[in-house]
Amino acid sequence: MTSYLTSIIKQFEYYKSLGDKTFSQLSFSEIQWQSKKDENSVAIIVKHLVGNMLSRWTNFLSEDGEKEWRNRDLEFIDNYNSKEEIIASWESGWKCLFDAIKPLTETDLEQIIYIRNQGHTVTEAINRQLAHYSYHIGQIVFLGKLLKGENWESLSIPKGDSLKYNEEKFSNEKGRRHFTDDL
């Protein structure tokens, strides 16, 4: 289980980095772009993720993950005034998450916590949030790629470079490591 905690932190760091790398390629107006009225922009997805993170991870082990002070519907209204404000908000959500999971121990993993009165083990709750965040960060990356077109800088193995990438990986000795260690 110690490897689970180490791995899950690395997974969250990886997905955060995908968002970070996407934001670095986008202007404020691109972050706010919507394909249609009432569709989610990158800014709206960020606002929703941050609202979820602050609610789920504040007093994670002792309070329901859906806080009374959260207004989920307002998360879908973009009221950011700058790219810097969006990034500061994004960072606050991730800080809350990492402050909650980094101190966890193996004995915490089977503890029951609640989200909207539904009991989850800590492991189940962490997995639920990882899946939720990766889903939305995939949307952020997709929108970034769509907006940048041919100017998009790949966040993974660029098209046409798979053989080169694999040759490099297979030139290393076999060993246990996390896939994010080389990023």
PyMOL commands that set and color helices and strands:
alter all, ss='L'
color gray80, all
select helices_A, chain A and resi 2-23+28-32+42-57+72-76+83-101+106-108+122-151+162-170+179-182
alter helices_A, ss='H'
color red, helices_A
select strands_A, chain A and resi 112-115+118-121
alter strands_A, ss='S'
color yellow, strands_A
deselect
rebuild
show_as cartoon
